[in-house]
Amino acid sequence: MQIGEKELAQIERAKRRDGRLRSLKNFVEGIFHVLTFPLAWFFALLFVRRGGRAESPQERIIVIQRILRLGDTIVSLPTLSQLRYLFPHATIDVLADRRAFPILDNNPHVDRVILCDKEGGLRAYLDTLRTLRGNRYTQAYVLVTDALSILLALLSRAPIRVGYNCNKRGLSLSRPLPPPPTINRPLYAYPQGEAGPPIVNLWLALVGAAPDSRPYPRLRLSPQGLSQAQALVAEIEPPRVLLHPGSANESYLWPLARWRELAGRLLSAGFRVMVGGSEQERGLAEALCADIGDGVYNLAGKVDVAGYLALVSLADALISLDTFAGHIASSLGVPLVVLFGPGDESIWKPVGPGKIAVVAGESPCRGCKRPNCFHQRHYCMEAIKVDKVWGAFTKVFSNE
């Protein structure tokens, strides 16, 4: 894709503006946490019991990942399995968002999922607080150190609190870990020679597990979800390729015309094309399927999260944006092609036992990590050509 001099100048101005905004945000958050540290320490003195760690049979561990979305929750599964390996007799609870419950439900490494429901308002948070205070945890692991998660770790009464020291929030942790220099920075602002470490390795480091011990995420399909998906694809003959064109982040979207061209190539090659997504993404799926012809099935919004896990498992391959669908496919061993633009694939590339291909668009502003683009055009996503995606798909599907 050719970018003119005027557009390059606009990109450079946007990058500088983004850098200033990020620096200001980090500065304000750091100052806020330093100023509120006495209050946090007061909570610690008031609610957190002192003393050493209990013996292994009495360990009670809370993993706080309340703001993780579906894909992030899948990536956190190896951390939970390592915790179970390190503390086989401990009680391990997870504080999570309600949307992540189908991922964690019936997980053999988790004893209890505590829902932190934002929709419930203040009453829901007070219920969560009472639950945390009543369980007398010995250890708290904070996967994402936002201010509320840090406060919840303090109020859990855990004497051992582990997380990354981002924006001075390590002041409220008993074991703050230094964050990597690439965290909360766009790709083009990384220190020279640095690459973003896989997020699964960062979270494993919180619990003391070596990166080379990384297990793949393992999802458990529910019988109800499997029944939903099987009924949905009963009349769709294989080979079936699932396309996931939607994303909650506007800047991650690939042009609709290219999805349609890709679907046409799949149909010409003898594949059945299923288009998936959430209820909110049904309109996008309808636009993709319009006027293409037979062999394309719009399944967006027709199953819940548990059903979507099973739907991905029934596909012969998945082509997806950098979103939760890719992490589902990789954990289930489904051949996967994932498209990266604003995100950093060295951090968020899905991992799993199957064939995985990453197709990244090259542009001066790639890797901004912003949910919404500064520009009218998504240069990084427009740089991904259909030929490149098709080549990656033929390789993963044919096991080359």
VOGU-3710 file (C-alpha; in Angstrom, 3 decimals, decimal comma):
1> mqigekelaq> 0,000/0,000/0,000  1,427/3,348/-1,044  1,296/6,143/1,533  1,887/9,676/0,301  4,138/12,264/1,927  1,170/14,188/3,287  -0,249/11,070/4,907  3,173/10,127/6,326  3,412/13,571/7,913  -0,056/13,111/9,436
11> ierakrrdgr> 0,985/9,711/10,807  4,097/11,172/12,424  2,080/13,986/14,017  -0,440/11,455/15,334  2,375/9,306/16,771  3,845/12,289/18,607  0,409/13,284/19,916  -0,227/9,704/21,032  3,144/9,627/22,813  2,353/12,838/24,687
21> lrslknfveg> -1,089/11,547/25,702  0,339/8,237/26,935  3,059/10,011/28,924  0,517/12,358/30,499  -1,793/9,460/31,352  1,030/7,464/32,954  2,238/10,529/34,877  -1,226/11,335/36,227  -1,865/7,718/37,200  1,518/7,510/38,946
31> ifhvltfpla> 0,943/10,720/40,893  -2,575/9,604/41,810  -1,310/6,315/43,199  1,504/7,972/45,146  -0,946/10,452/46,666  -3,467/7,746/47,525  -0,803/5,355/48,827  -1,361/6,462/52,477  -5,038/5,585/52,093  -4,130/2,230/50,575
41> wffallfvrr> -1,702/1,630/53,441  -4,476/2,485/55,887  -6,645/-0,193/54,300  -3,722/-2,587/54,518  -3,247/-1,933/58,250  -6,963/-2,108/58,861  -7,855/-5,207/56,865  -4,717/-7,185/56,038  -3,551/-9,576/58,706  0,129/-9,938/59,380
51> ggraespqer> 2,223/-13,049/59,660  3,872/-15,551/57,414  2,342/-17,767/54,840  0,252/-20,672/56,018  1,272/-24,261/55,389  0,432/-25,711/51,992  -2,757/-27,573/53,011  -4,196/-24,255/54,289  -3,211/-22,079/51,336  -6,000/-19,912/49,959
61> iiviqrilrl> -5,122/-18,133/46,716  -7,080/-15,470/44,866  -6,251/-14,600/41,242  -7,625/-11,164/40,362  -8,346/-10,772/36,645  -11,559/-8,796/36,785  -10,942/-6,658/33,672  -9,736/-9,463/31,411  -11,843/-10,076/28,323  -12,575/-13,482/26,815
71> gdtivslptl> -9,336/-13,861/24,881  -7,241/-12,622/27,801  -8,976/-15,101/30,086  -8,025/-17,958/27,759  -4,399/-16,783/27,842  -4,543/-16,805/31,664  -5,396/-20,535/31,804  -1,740/-21,724/31,820  -1,123/-19,488/34,844  -3,998/-21,146/36,690
81> sqlrylfpha> -2,738/-24,626/35,822  0,757/-23,710/37,046  -0,671/-22,413/40,302  -2,418/-25,737/40,788  0,852/-27,567/40,040  2,785/-25,413/42,529  0,056/-25,550/45,213  -1,765/-28,857/44,694  -3,599/-28,675/48,031  -4,504/-24,989/47,936
91> tidvladrra> -7,907/-23,457/47,428  -7,646/-21,378/44,246  -10,342/-18,795/43,534  -10,552/-16,431/40,562  -12,126/-12,981/40,592  -13,390/-12,376/37,067  -15,874/-10,532/34,907  -19,196/-12,252/34,268  -18,459/-12,532/30,537  -15,433/-14,727/31,289
101> fpildnnphv> -17,421/-17,250/33,357  -17,935/-19,779/30,494  -14,139/-19,930/30,050  -13,498/-20,619/33,726  -16,546/-22,743/34,491  -15,647/-26,359/35,335  -11,929/-25,596/35,057  -10,176/-28,338/37,076  -7,597/-25,879/38,450  -10,155/-23,440/39,882
111> drvilcdkeg> -12,195/-24,093/43,001  -14,455/-21,072/42,714  -15,165/-18,207/40,339  -16,102/-14,961/42,088  -17,905/-12,628/39,700  -17,136/-8,931/39,803  -20,198/-7,684/37,975  -19,922/-4,035/36,876  -23,575/-4,055/35,831  -24,614/-4,708/39,420
121> glrayldtlr> -23,330/-1,323/40,565  -22,193/-0,527/44,090  -24,184/-3,356/45,664  -22,375/-5,924/43,526  -18,980/-4,502/44,500  -19,910/-4,590/48,183  -20,976/-8,229/47,826  -17,638/-8,994/46,168  -15,796/-7,219/48,980  -17,640/-9,216/51,648
131> tlrgnrytqa> -16,794/-12,428/49,817  -13,112/-11,520/49,605  -12,832/-10,505/53,241  -14,559/-13,647/54,429  -12,204/-16,105/52,725  -8,954/-15,071/54,468  -6,639/-15,520/51,502  -2,916/-16,099/51,977  -1,854/-15,016/48,466  -3,256/-12,655/45,840
141> yvlvtdalsi> -2,002/-12,500/42,251  -3,034/-9,426/40,264  -2,716/-10,074/36,532  -3,553/-6,499/35,475  -2,598/-3,873/38,046  -5,341/-1,310/37,625  -6,225/0,744/40,693  -9,400/-1,167/41,634  -7,732/-4,575/41,269  -4,911/-3,438/43,573
151> llallsrapi> -7,451/-2,257/46,137  -9,320/-5,564/45,935  -6,032/-7,403/46,492  -5,504/-5,365/49,662  -9,030/-5,984/50,872  -8,668/-9,714/50,274  -6,519/-9,719/53,455  -3,770/-11,593/51,658  -0,347/-10,879/53,237  1,328/-11,851/49,957
161> rvgyncnkrg> 0,247/-9,690/47,022  2,033/-10,106/43,687  1,754/-8,016/40,529  3,652/-5,747/38,161  4,737/-2,311/39,361  3,026/-0,229/36,673  2,616/3,506/37,340  3,854/3,217/40,947  1,127/0,743/41,887  3,735/-1,633/43,258
171> lslsrplppp> 3,625/0,466/46,433  0,498/-1,484/47,405  2,001/-4,890/46,586  4,158/-6,997/48,891  6,012/-8,462/45,896  6,058/-5,926/43,047  7,714/-7,171/39,863  9,407/-4,779/37,410  7,318/-4,471/34,236  8,979/-5,012/30,851
181> ptinrplyay> 10,003/-1,816/29,018  7,493/-2,589/26,250  4,399/-2,571/28,458  1,814/0,137/27,711  3,918/1,392/24,793  3,207/1,294/21,064  5,402/-0,937/18,939  7,199/1,997/17,341  8,197/3,350/20,795  9,884/0,174/22,051
191> pqgeagppiv> 13,499/0,552/23,192  15,994/-0,350/20,486  16,242/-4,112/20,073  13,397/-4,885/22,490  10,483/-7,158/21,660  7,316/-7,607/23,624  7,458/-10,783/25,746  4,460/-13,105/25,366  1,805/-12,143/27,866  1,469/-15,774/28,940
201> nlwlalvgaa> 5,126/-15,672/30,062  4,580/-12,442/32,005  1,684/-13,944/33,906  3,556/-17,195/34,545  6,396/-15,150/36,030  3,958/-13,786/38,624  3,547/-17,272/40,095  7,197/-18,228/39,737  6,904/-20,531/36,713  9,657/-20,553/34,076
211> pdsrpyprlr> 8,664/-19,574/30,517  9,832/-22,899/29,105  7,345/-24,683/31,369  4,468/-22,976/29,558  1,562/-25,293/28,934  -0,954/-24,541/26,233  -4,335/-23,144/27,264  -6,843/-25,969/27,510  -10,525/-25,238/27,118  -13,301/-27,490/28,314
221> lspqglsqaq> -16,424/-27,601/26,160  -19,735/-27,774/27,951  -22,360/-30,311/26,824  -24,897/-27,509/26,436  -22,561/-25,454/24,248  -21,681/-28,476/22,135  -25,369/-29,237/21,582  -25,976/-25,649/20,421  -23,113/-25,748/17,935  -23,876/-29,205/16,586
231> alvaeieppr> -27,468/-28,200/15,879  -26,250/-25,072/14,111  -23,845/-26,840/11,729  -25,824/-30,050/11,260  -26,673/-29,213/7,643  -23,345/-27,570/6,757  -21,123/-30,114/5,086  -17,357/-30,090/5,664  -14,826/-28,776/4,978  -16,030/-25,774/6,973
241> vllhpgsane> -14,020/-22,587/7,431  -15,137/-20,122/10,091  -14,512/-16,412/9,505  -14,533/-14,018/12,459  -14,559/-10,473/10,980  -15,655/-8,531/14,067  -13,810/-6,923/16,959  -14,691/-4,727/19,906  -11,771/-2,517/18,825  -12,630/-0,444/15,773
251> sylwplarwr> -8,990/-0,093/14,727  -8,584/-3,895/14,447  -11,139/-4,279/11,629  -10,103/-5,530/8,182  -11,887/-3,974/5,153  -15,195/-5,716/4,461  -14,461/-5,958/0,720  -11,409/-8,095/1,482  -13,392/-10,430/3,714  -15,841/-10,855/0,838
261> elagrllsag> -13,035/-11,551/-1,628  -11,543/-14,109/0,754  -14,932/-15,799/1,213  -15,280/-16,015/-2,582  -11,915/-17,750/-2,879  -12,867/-20,235/-0,184  -16,126/-21,043/-1,959  -14,326/-21,524/-5,272  -11,938/-23,949/-3,564  -14,842/-26,095/-2,332
271> frvmvggseq> -15,101/-24,876/1,278  -18,268/-24,007/3,162  -17,921/-20,583/4,778  -19,370/-19,889/8,213  -19,318/-16,312/9,505  -19,282/-16,000/13,275  -19,420/-13,281/15,893  -21,489/-11,863/18,695  -25,005/-10,483/18,580  -23,529/-6,990/18,199
281> erglaealca> -21,572/-8,165/15,153  -24,518/-9,701/13,323  -24,929/-6,667/11,047  -21,280/-6,911/9,976  -21,723/-10,610/9,262  -24,866/-9,929/7,214  -22,998/-7,374/5,124  -20,208/-9,874/4,515  -22,607/-12,623/3,427  -24,785/-10,438/1,200
291> digdgvynla> -24,928/-11,444/-2,480  -22,027/-13,903/-2,269  -24,144/-16,936/-3,082  -24,709/-20,411/-1,711  -22,295/-21,965/0,720  -22,011/-18,970/3,079  -23,753/-19,160/6,458  -24,250/-16,245/8,851  -24,024/-17,734/12,353  -23,239/-14,497/14,226
301> gkvdvagyla> -25,187/-14,070/17,440  -26,893/-17,481/17,210  -25,061/-19,095/20,139  -23,809/-17,924/23,519  -20,148/-17,938/24,566  -20,180/-21,629/25,493  -21,774/-22,414/22,143  -19,186/-20,333/20,294  -16,356/-22,293/21,895  -17,934/-25,458/20,526
311> lvsladalis> -18,642/-23,846/17,143  -14,950/-23,065/16,696  -14,091/-26,654/17,628  -16,359/-27,928/14,818  -14,673/-25,765/12,170  -11,921/-27,214/10,004  -10,086/-23,874/10,147  -10,559/-20,343/11,466  -9,538/-17,021/9,945  -9,853/-14,270/12,526
321> ldtfaghias> -8,761/-10,847/13,622  -6,677/-10,397/16,761  -9,574/-11,267/19,038  -10,805/-13,995/21,374  -11,822/-16,332/18,540  -8,169/-16,877/17,639  -7,307/-17,886/21,194  -10,217/-20,337/21,199  -8,999/-21,989/17,985  -5,362/-22,199/19,075
331> slgvplvvlf> -6,233/-23,788/22,409  -8,431/-26,384/20,667  -5,878/-27,196/17,954  -8,004/-25,809/15,101  -5,848/-24,531/12,177  -5,726/-20,760/12,528  -4,843/-17,650/10,532  -4,906/-14,481/12,647  -4,605/-10,912/11,331  -2,572/-8,379/13,335
341> gpgdesiwkp> -2,425/-4,622/12,864  -2,604/-2,357/15,933  -1,686/-5,221/18,281  1,748/-6,706/18,906  1,845/-10,349/17,815  4,968/-11,018/19,910  2,805/-10,371/22,992  -0,629/-11,611/21,951  -0,015/-14,300/19,325  -2,295/-17,253/20,163
351> vgpgkiavva> -0,483/-20,371/21,346  -1,630/-23,958/21,104  -1,009/-27,386/19,645  -2,372/-26,677/16,153  -1,041/-24,874/13,089  -1,041/-21,099/13,579  -0,130/-18,428/11,025  0,150/-14,712/11,779  -0,421/-12,178/8,997  0,671/-8,687/9,990
361> gespcrgckr> 0,141/-5,486/8,060  3,147/-3,201/7,697  2,724/0,549/8,077  4,566/3,371/9,887  1,951/3,405/12,648  1,537/-0,356/13,095  1,363/-1,613/16,664  -0,203/1,500/18,177  -2,268/-0,744/20,518  -5,133/1,744/20,345
371> pncfhqrhyc> -8,732/0,505/20,196  -9,646/3,443/17,963  -7,498/4,670/15,098  -6,137/8,222/14,955  -6,563/8,183/11,181  -9,540/8,017/8,837  -7,958/4,975/7,184  -6,639/1,929/9,010  -3,271/1,837/7,274  -1,954/-1,246/9,084
381> meaikvdkvw> -5,049/-3,336/8,333  -5,326/-2,065/4,755  -1,742/-3,260/4,258  -2,906/-6,880/4,693  -3,652/-8,217/1,213  -6,017/-11,077/0,448  -3,237/-12,937/-1,383  -1,152/-12,983/1,790  -4,029/-14,271/3,922  -4,887/-16,902/1,314
391> gaftkvfsne> -1,270/-18,072/1,204  -1,154/-18,397/4,981  -4,454/-20,299/4,985  -3,329/-22,837/2,369  -0,212/-23,542/4,420  -1,943/-24,131/7,754  -4,790/-26,101/6,188  -2,518/-28,347/4,168  -0,099/-28,789/7,106  2,869/-27,531/5,097
//
